[in-house]
């Protein structure tokens, strides 16, 4: 069953629980930094980023649109790498899966 947080044991602070919203926010920052992708428009109160914890392992799904004339494979691999590394550096957690789903293309110049 999916949880809403990951609990980490630390020596100084005891148990620290990180909400899945933390990981979604980090992924959002990575998307904002890359000008070749944008988050898919979704319904109100629903994001294009899904973060869940299953069996104490983090899974992230990101729905994006890729800018026209961009190399889709390169853009997605770069975004996946950035999300994974930022979560690892900021939270000291290695994501089990960072899936990038291309839901369309952005033809605006």
For each residue, the residues with C-beta under 8 A, 3 or more apart:
1: 54
2: 52 53 54
3: 6 20 52 53 54 56
4: 19 20 53
5: 17 18 19 20 53
6: 3 17 18 20 53 56 58 93
7: 15 16 17
8: 15 16 17 18 92 93
9: 14 15
10: 13 14 15 16
11:
12:
13: 10 16
14: 9 10
15: 7 8 9 10
16: 7 8 10 13
17: 5 6 7 8
18: 5 6 8 22 23 91 93
19: 4 5 22
20: 3 4 5 6 23 24 51 52 53
21: 24 25 51
22: 18 19 25 26 91
23: 18 20 26 27 51 58 60 87 91 95
24: 20 21 27 28 47 49 50 51 60
25: 21 22 28 29
26: 22 23 29 30 83 86 87 90 91
27: 23 24 30 31 49 51 60 62 83 87
28: 24 25 31 32 39 47 49
29: 25 26 32 33 86
30: 26 27 33 34 79 82 83 86
31: 27 28 34 37 38 39 62 64 79
32: 28 29
33: 29 30 82
34: 30 31 37 75 78 79 82
35: 67
36: 66 67 70 75
37: 31 34 64 65 66 67 70 75 79
38: 31 64 65 67 106
39: 28 31 47 48 49 62 63 64 65
40: 48 63 64 65 103 104
41: 48
42: 46 47 48 63
43: 46
44:
45:
46: 42 43
47: 24 28 39 42 50
48: 39 40 41 42 62 63 64 103
49: 24 27 28 39 60 61 62 63
50: 24 47 60 61 62
51: 20 21 23 24 27 58 59 60
52: 2 3 20 58 59
53: 2 3 4 5 6 20 56 57 58 59
54: 1 2 3 57 59
55:
56: 3 6 53
57: 53 54 96 97
58: 6 23 51 52 53 87 93 94 95 96 97
59: 51 52 53 54 95 96 97 99
60: 23 24 27 49 50 51 83 87 95 97 98 99
61: 49 50 99 101
62: 27 31 39 48 49 50 79 83 98 99 100 101
63: 39 40 42 48 49 101 103
64: 31 37 38 39 40 48 76 79 100 101 102 103
65: 37 38 39 40 102 103 104 105 106
66: 36 37 70 72 75 76 102 104 105 106
67: 35 36 37 38 70 75 105 106
68: 105 106 107
69:
70: 36 37 66 67 74 75
71: 74 75
72: 66 75 76 102
73: 76 77
74: 70 71 77 78
75: 34 36 37 66 67 70 71 72 78 79
76: 64 66 72 73 79 80 100 102
77: 73 74 80 81
78: 34 74 75 81 82
79: 30 31 34 37 62 64 75 76 82 83 100
80: 76 77 83 84 98 99 100
81: 77 78 84 85
82: 30 33 34 78 79 85 86
83: 26 27 30 60 62 79 80 86 87 95 98
84: 80 81 87 88 94 95 98
85: 81 82 88 89
86: 26 29 30 82 83 89 90
87: 23 26 27 58 60 83 84 90 91 93 94 95
88: 84 85 91 92 93 94 95
89: 85 86 92
90: 26 86 87
91: 18 22 23 26 87 88
92: 8 88 89
93: 6 8 18 58 87 88
94: 58 84 87 88
95: 23 58 59 60 83 84 87 88 98
96: 57 58 59
97: 57 58 59 60
98: 60 62 80 83 84 95
99: 59 60 61 62 80
100: 62 64 76 79 80
101: 61 62 63 64
102: 64 65 66 72 76 105
103: 40 48 63 64 65
104: 40 65 66
105: 65 66 67 68 102
106: 38 65 66 67 68
107: 68
108:
109:
